Amino acid sequence: MARPVSHRMIIRPRRQVTLPAEVCDSLGLAIGDQLEVEVKGGAIVATPRKSEASEALTDIRRIFEAHGPPLEEIQKEGRQVRRDIYRERYGKKQ
């Protein structure tokens, strides 16, 4: 569990705040992650909410790591498909 941290932030003109890197790192937050914000007892409570797409991608990665083909094989196949498409469109090799 994340250890308690406290930081003072400034509300910017467009009502924006910047979360300190230490806060984001301790919660595993990344650019594009969502926060649910509510007011409880005079305090602002922000709870991380991963998007459904992000959760689905994490699930897909976990499944592929456990049961799918190795990443190198997927990349090799992807390069071949790209070459084939290029050849079909332009009639020549890359």
ABEGO torsion letter per residue (X at the ends): XBBBBBBBBBBBAAGBBBBBAAAAAAAGBBBGBBBBBBBBGGBBBBBBBBBAAAAAAAAAAAAAAAABBBAAAAAAAAAAAAAAAAAAAAGBBX
